[in-house]
Amino acid sequence: MGLTTGSGPFSSSPTGELNFDVAPETGSALIWWPVPQRVRALVGGETVVDSRHAKLLHETGHLPVYYFPREEVRVDLLEPSEHETFCPHKGQASYWTVSAGERTVHDAAWEYREPLESASFLAGHLALYWNRVDEWLAEDELLLGHPRDPFHRIDVHPTTRHVRVLLDGEVLAESVRAKGLFETALPPRWYLPAEDVRTELLEASETRTRCAYKGSASYWNARVGGRLVEDLVWSYADPEHEAERVRGLLCFFNELVDLELDGEAVERPRTQWSRD
């Protein structure tokens, strides 16, 4: 999450207030930001992009996207596609098929050859779909999940606040040993020791997710009475360094449970994980 996603200042549902309108003529914020790292994209064992002048495009409601100067892209590995799309905020996009090694990936790259005036900075740059590239590297580190947002931050603080988690009136967890994880544009998350969670009410799920900032998460379903709530709880067994302090702790979606802090009920946040 970050500037333009979740409840960030340039998202569609900002938590705070601004004293100016965000692109009122288009209804979208576009933020074009230089990337200081060398960024590479590999397909079929070949380097399709090797860029020292990449940009990140932040757009309302979307994760950031890498764009690369045309001269830093192996255009000899690209074939024009007949596919086109139109964005009211950026203009008409033309697409390319990538053929590298033994891999052919259709419509994997795109560019705005004649972008709208308000997005003129896109001219001369190409982008690639994150999940259609085999490997992404920042300097020599493998990138997973999505491009990292330089405006994204994670803070983890131990707390003695009395945390209670309830579902349908049933207490699922109660702790004064929680870790509060505060992440840009997301609701606070409360990570609890397994000893303070009624783990007998949990069932392992096959769901796994990958966060670019926290690592790979495993999930559990919760069964209370005759009700099963899928993927209600998650944990990072081997987190990335930003989330090291929540290693092995359990967290509930506060969108889906009743949460109390020091006896005070916390309103359920509305996010992409809300289910009603």
Secondary structure, DSSP 4 states (H G I P E B T S, - for coil): --SSSTT-TTSSS-SS--SS-SSTTTT--EEEEE--S-EEEEETTEEEEEESS-EEEEETTS--EEEEEGGGB-GGGEEEEEEEEEETTTEEEEEEEEEETTEEEEEEEEE-SS--GGGGGGTTEEEE-GGGSSEEEETTEEE-SSPPPTT--EEEEE----EEEEETTEEEEEESS-EEEEETTS--EEEE-GGGB-GGGEEEEEEEEEETTTEEEEEEEEEETTEEEEEEEEE-SS--GGGGGGTT-EEE-TTTSEEEETTEEEPPP-STT---
